Amino acid sequence: MERDKKTAKILLCKWAMDAHDRGVKTIARTLRDAGLEVIFTRFELPAEAVRAAEEEDANIIGISCSMGEHKYFASEFLRLLNERNMGEIPLIFGGVVSPNDSKELLKQGVKAVFGPGASVQEILKYINGLTR
């Protein structure tokens, strides 16, 4: 990534039907307080979030999933990012994701998965590594 930590943009997304948003809101505040520009949105379809990432010139996308839809969303986001020549943007997942599903997401091309028990400091450290 060419941007420094002060100008890095992360798009945090949540599926509109998933009401569990306390974790992603905590991450958004932590990243904002660390100097990143954070855009938060909800989406009905992955195409909406990919379009938002393109319009906002985001260089990281974080998806929060707490209802088991993570495998579908990962494949759809990765497909859409590649179709739009945005495949270099790291895709990160967080939420209720089992260890087995985490391994599958990483094999698909997701850069990191932060499941239950992940600390905000661990997430911040990882994202800071991406923005250097």
C-alpha positions as CSV (number, residue, x, y, z in Angstrom):
1,M,0.0,0.0,0.0
2,E,1.3,3.4,-0.9
3,R,-0.7,5.4,1.6
4,D,0.6,5.9,5.1
5,K,-1.4,5.1,8.3
6,K,-2.8,8.6,8.4
7,T,-4.5,8.5,5.0
8,A,-5.4,4.8,4.8
9,K,-9.1,4.2,4.1
10,I,-10.9,1.1,5.4
11,L,-14.4,0.4,4.4
12,L,-16.2,-1.6,7.1
13,C,-19.3,-3.3,6.0
14,K,-22.2,-5.2,7.6
15,W,-25.0,-7.1,5.9
16,A,-28.2,-5.1,6.4
17,M,-30.0,-8.1,7.9
18,D,-27.4,-8.7,10.6
19,A,-28.3,-6.7,13.6
20,H,-25.1,-7.6,15.6
21,D,-23.0,-4.5,15.1
22,R,-21.4,-3.7,18.5
23,G,-18.1,-5.4,17.5
24,V,-17.8,-3.6,14.1
25,K,-18.6,-0.3,15.7
26,T,-15.9,-0.8,18.3
27,I,-13.4,-1.7,15.6
28,A,-14.5,1.4,13.6
29,R,-13.8,3.7,16.6
30,T,-10.5,2.1,17.3
31,L,-9.3,2.4,13.8
32,R,-10.5,6.0,13.5
33,D,-8.8,6.9,16.8
34,A,-5.6,5.3,15.4
35,G,-5.7,7.7,12.5
36,L,-7.3,5.7,9.7
37,E,-10.1,7.0,7.7
38,V,-13.1,4.7,8.3
39,I,-16.2,4.4,6.1
40,F,-19.0,2.3,7.6
41,T,-21.9,1.0,5.6
42,R,-24.5,-1.7,5.5
43,F,-25.3,-3.6,2.3
44,E,-28.1,-5.7,0.9
45,L,-25.8,-7.2,-1.8
46,P,-22.0,-7.4,-1.9
47,A,-22.0,-5.4,-5.2
48,E,-23.2,-2.4,-3.2
49,A,-20.3,-2.6,-0.8
50,V,-17.8,-3.1,-3.6
51,R,-19.2,-0.1,-5.4
52,A,-18.8,1.9,-2.2
53,A,-15.2,0.8,-1.8
54,E,-14.5,1.9,-5.4
55,E,-16.2,5.2,-5.0
56,E,-14.5,5.9,-1.6
57,D,-11.1,4.7,-3.0
58,A,-10.8,2.3,0.0
59,N,-7.6,0.3,0.3
60,I,-8.9,-2.2,2.8
61,I,-12.3,-3.8,3.1
62,G,-13.5,-5.3,6.4
63,I,-16.7,-7.4,6.5
64,S,-18.5,-8.2,9.7
65,C,-20.5,-11.4,9.7
66,S,-22.4,-12.8,12.6
67,M,-25.1,-14.9,11.0
68,G,-23.2,-17.6,9.1
69,E,-23.2,-15.9,5.6
70,H,-19.4,-15.4,5.5
71,K,-18.6,-18.2,3.0
72,Y,-21.1,-16.8,0.4
73,F,-20.0,-13.2,1.0
74,A,-16.3,-14.0,0.8
75,S,-16.6,-15.7,-2.6
76,E,-19.0,-13.0,-3.9
77,F,-16.8,-10.1,-2.7
78,L,-13.6,-11.7,-4.1
79,R,-15.3,-12.3,-7.5
80,L,-16.6,-8.7,-7.7
81,L,-13.3,-7.2,-6.7
82,N,-11.5,-9.2,-9.3
83,E,-14.1,-8.3,-12.0
84,R,-13.5,-4.6,-11.2
85,N,-9.7,-4.9,-11.2
86,M,-9.7,-4.2,-7.4
87,G,-8.3,-7.6,-6.4
88,E,-5.3,-6.1,-4.7
89,I,-7.5,-4.6,-2.0
90,P,-7.2,-6.8,1.1
91,L,-10.5,-8.4,2.3
92,I,-10.8,-9.0,6.0
93,F,-13.6,-10.8,7.8
94,G,-14.6,-10.6,11.4
95,G,-17.4,-11.9,13.6
96,V,-18.7,-15.4,14.4
97,V,-16.6,-17.5,12.1
98,S,-15.6,-21.0,13.1
99,P,-11.9,-22.1,12.9
100,N,-12.7,-24.5,10.0
101,D,-14.6,-21.8,8.1
102,S,-11.7,-19.4,8.8
103,K,-9.3,-21.8,7.1
104,E,-11.7,-22.0,4.1
105,L,-12.0,-18.2,3.8
106,L,-8.2,-17.9,3.8
107,K,-7.9,-20.5,1.1
108,Q,-10.4,-18.5,-1.0
109,G,-8.3,-15.4,-0.8
110,V,-9.5,-13.5,2.3
111,K,-6.4,-12.0,3.9
112,A,-7.4,-12.3,7.6
113,V,-10.2,-13.6,9.7
114,F,-10.8,-12.3,13.3
115,G,-13.3,-14.6,15.1
116,P,-14.7,-14.6,18.6
117,G,-12.0,-13.6,21.1
118,A,-10.0,-11.5,18.8
119,S,-8.8,-8.3,20.5
120,V,-9.1,-4.9,19.0
121,Q,-5.4,-4.4,19.5
122,E,-4.7,-7.6,17.5
123,I,-6.9,-6.3,14.7
124,L,-5.4,-2.8,14.8
125,K,-1.9,-4.3,14.7
126,Y,-2.8,-6.4,11.6
127,I,-4.4,-3.4,9.8
128,N,-1.4,-1.2,10.6
129,G,0.8,-3.8,9.0
130,L,-1.3,-3.5,5.8
131,T,-1.0,0.3,5.7
132,R,2.8,0.4,5.9
